Amino acid sequence: MKKILPFLKDNHETLLYVAAFGLLLLALFKPDIQLKQEVHNYLLVADVSQSMNAEDEKLNNQPVSRLAYTRQLMKKVVQTSPCGTYFSVGIFASDNVALLITPLEVCTNLDVITDSIDHLEWRMAWKGNSRLSFGVRAAANTFDSLNVPAQMLFFTDGDEAPRVNVTIKQDLSGIQIGKNFVFVGVGGNTKVGVPRFNSANKRVGYWPISDNNNAGAVGVTYSDPSQDEPDPSVASAEYDRFLSQLEEEYLISLAGEIKAKYIKGQDNSAFYDFVQKQKPAASFVTSYSMRWVYLLLAILLILSTFIPNILARSTLGARFNF
């Protein structure tokens, strides 16, 4: 010990420089460390059937469509999530769910995730109709394709087309995704008309009752614009409009069948707190950057080599003043 102390005293600057150099090497060649932790992994699914074009939600006191409101809710969920949270984005149409992006870490890929959400629209639907009970079964298959556990937030107005009945109702008793599934209801409780658009996304009127008696049934895939020439049929009068509202009771019933949850989607802190309080869906090995820590410590070590000189000058200055 007596030999070590003098050695450290005589060579402290060299040792500090060596340590700083070692930290610089770590910052250059091994800037990350791997830590296993419980993380949130969300799958955001938007209903893009045409009833979601109904304008009975508000943002900044201005009426907006259910789909626009869904995009707002989705983006705020993403923006209020801490780093280390993962997001996938998908859409529901007809009787199926399609993934647009697979799990991405929120801080590294914020622009990609929010841009994908910004581009969600009704023309993404590959065919008409909106059968949620079939969609729940498709959602279970989507979970399997992710290969990692996730918490699904399914944004929808619950407006089925054609209307659900005994002959088309699905038996969902075997669905095992309930603990990781949340229906998010979007829309108002008062029936409103559903706007109809042509293939160029130009609003031409309202869906009429006569067209298959449902506003979700597009009837054609919009890959063939000739189906809209000159424009699709619309309601001739207000009484002829197909009316739609948030089918909250139906969504609660569906959630109960698969032991899932239901919540009304609202642009407020209570809704976002509810989302963040969901149980973490999976364990991931996550990379954390340590580069800034290594660089900061290296700088501090280099600066500390000047401390003896500073102290010596201070002592000399004090003696001179004395």
N, C-alpha and C positions, 0 to 999 in steps of 0.2 A: 504493500500500500504506500509505503514511504517513497518507493521508486516511481510509482505510477503518478502520484500527484505532481512532482516536479516535471515529469514528462508532459503531462497535460498542460501545465502552466507554460512550458517553453514552446509547445507546439500547438497551442489552442487555435491559432489562425489557420494552420494547415488542416487540422481536423475539421474545422468549420467549413472550409472550402471543399474538402473531400465529401462531407455530408451534403453540402449544397449541390455538388456535382452529381451525387447519387440520386438526389431528389429530382434533378433535371432529367436524368436518364429514365426514372420512373414516369415522369410526365410525358416523355417522348415515346417510350416503348410499352408502357403498361399504364395508360391513363385511366382505365376503368377497373372497377372491382365488381364481382358478381355476388349478389345477395338474394337469397330466397325470401319471398314475402307474399302475404295474402294481398291480392289485387282485385280491383273491379274490372270486369270485362263485359261491356255492354254491347248488345246487338239492337240497334235502333231500326225498327221496321215501320215504314209509312204506308198506309192505305192510299193508293193512287186512283181508286175508282172515281167516277165523275161526281158522285154525291159529295166528295170532298172539295168540290169547287163551290159549294154553297157558301154564301157570305153571311155567316151569323156569328163570327168572332170579331174581336176588336184588338187592334194594336195602336197605341198612341191616340186612342179615342176615334180611330178610323176603322170602318168595317173592312174585314179581310176574309178571304176564303179559309175554310178549315185546313186546307193543305198549306197555305201560307202560314197559318198559325202553328201548324205542326212543325214546319221548318224552323220557326222562331223557337219553339220549345226544344227541339232537338239541338239547335246551335247553343242555346243557353245551358243545356245539360252538359254539352261538350266543354264549353268555356268555363263552367263552374267546377269542373272536375280537376283534381290535382294531378301533377305529373305522375306517371306510372299507371294511369288508367288507360285501358284499351277500348277501342270502339270499332264496331263493324256497322255497316249501313246496308239495309235491304229494303225492298218494296213488296207490297202485297197487291195482287190483282187477280180477279176471277177466283181461282181456287188454289193459288200457289204463291210461294214466297221465293223471291230471287235475291241473291246477294250481289251488292254492287262493289263493296270493298270488304276485305277480311280484316281481322284484328290489327289495328295500328295504334301505337302509343300516342297519347294525345299531345304532349308537348313537342315531340319530334315531328309530328305529322298534322298539326292543327290546321294548316291551310288546306291540305288534301281532304281532310274530313269535312270541314265546313264548306268547301267548294262542292263536294259531292252532295251535301244536304241542300245547298242553294239551287242545285239543278233538278231537284225532285219535282216532277210534274205529271199531270194526268196522261200525257201522251206516251209515257213509259209503259202503260198497260198493254199487254200483248193481246188481250181479247176482253170482251165485255163480261158483265156479271160480277157479282161480289158475294162469294159464299164463305163466310167467316169460319164456319165449322170445318169446312174442308181446309181452309187456311191454317187453322190450328194444327191439324194433322201434318200439313206441309211444313209448318214451323218446327215440329218435332224432328223431321228429316233434316231441316236446315241446321239444327243444333248438332246433329251427328256429323254434318259436313265440315263444321268448324274445327272439330277434333280437340277442342278445349271447352271447358264449361263456360257458360256465359249467362248473363241476365238479359232477357229479352224485354224491351219496351215496345209494345205494339200499339201504334197510334192509329186510331180509327174512329169513325162515327157510329159504327155498328149497324149501318144501314145496308141490309142484305138485298141483293137483287139476283134472281127473283126472291120474293119473300119466302122466308123459311117456313117449311111445313113438315108434316110427319114423313112424307115420302122422300124428301131430300135431306132430312136431318141426320147428322152423323152421330154414331155412338162414340163418344170421346172417353169412355170409362178406362180404356187402356193407355191413355196418354200419360206419360210420366214426367212431363216438364213443368208441372204446375208451380213447384217451389222456385223456379227460375223464370217465371212468366208473369208479366204485368200488362193488363190492358189499360191503355191511356185513352180515355174518352175525349173526343174533340167535337165541338159543335154546340149549338144552343138547344134549349128545351121547347122552342116554338117552331112549328113547321114553316119552312121557307122554300121558295122555288130554287131549282138547281139550274144554273146557267149552262147553256150548251154552246160548244165551240166547234168550229170547223177544223179541218186537218191542218190549217195554217195557224191554229191557236187564236183565231179571231172569234170573239163572242158574237153570236148571231141571234140569241134569244134564250128561251128557257125550254127545258125538256118538257114535252107534252105527256100527259097521262097515257095517251094512246100507244106510245112506243114501248111495247112490251111491259107496260105498267111499271117501269122502274127506270130510274135515272142512272143506275150504275151499269146497265147493259148497253155497251157501246154498239153491239150488234155486228160490227165489222172491226177488223184490225186496221189501224190508220196508216199502215204501210202502203195502202192503195188509196191515194187521194181522190181518185175518180168517184169513189163512193160518196163524196161530199159535193159533187157538182150538181147545181151551182152551190148549194149549201144544204146541210141536213135539215130535216123538218123541225119546227119549233112550235111551242104552244101558241095558238091563235089568240087566246085571251087569258086573263089572269086566272079564271076558274078552270082553265084547261091545263094549268101547270102541275107537273109532278111536284109534290111537297116532301121535304125530308127534314129530319131532326136527329139529334143525338139519341140513339136507342140505348139509353143507359141501363134500363132493366134487363135488356137482352144481354148486354156485355157482362153485367153482374152475374147473370145466370150462366153464361158460358164460362166465366172465371170459376164459378162454383163447381162446375162439372169436372174441371181438371185441377181443382184445388189451387188455383192461381189467385192473383190479386187484381183489383180494379181501383183506378183513381181517375178523377176528372183532371184533365190536363189544363193547368192554369199558369199564366206567366207571372208567378209570384214566388217568394222565397220558400213558402210552405211546400210547394210542389218540388222544387229543386232539392230542398232538404230531405224530402221523402226519398228521392232518387239516390242521394248520396248515402243515405242510411241503410240501403239494401245490403244484405249480407254479401261479402266478397265471394265471387263465383269460383275463383281458382287460385292456385299457387303458381307463381312464375319465378324463374330465375332472372332477375332484372339487372342490367348493367348501370352502374352509377359512375359518373365521371369524377375522377379525383385529381384531374390535371390542375385545376385552379388551386387545390389544397397543396399539392406538391410545389407548385410555382411560388405560392405565398410563403411557404416554409423555407424554400431555398433563398428567397429575397431576404427574409428575416435573419437567416443564418449569415448571409453575406454582410448585412448591415451590422450584425453583432460583432463582426471582426473589428469594427471601428470604435466599439465601446471603450476599450482600454485607453486609446488615444484621446477620446473625448474626456474621460475621467481625469487623465493626466493633465490635460490642458486646463480643466476646471480647477484642479488642485493648484496648478502653477499660477493661474489667474487669481485665485483666492489669496495665495501667499504674497503676490505682487501688490495686490490692493491693501493687504495688511501692512 
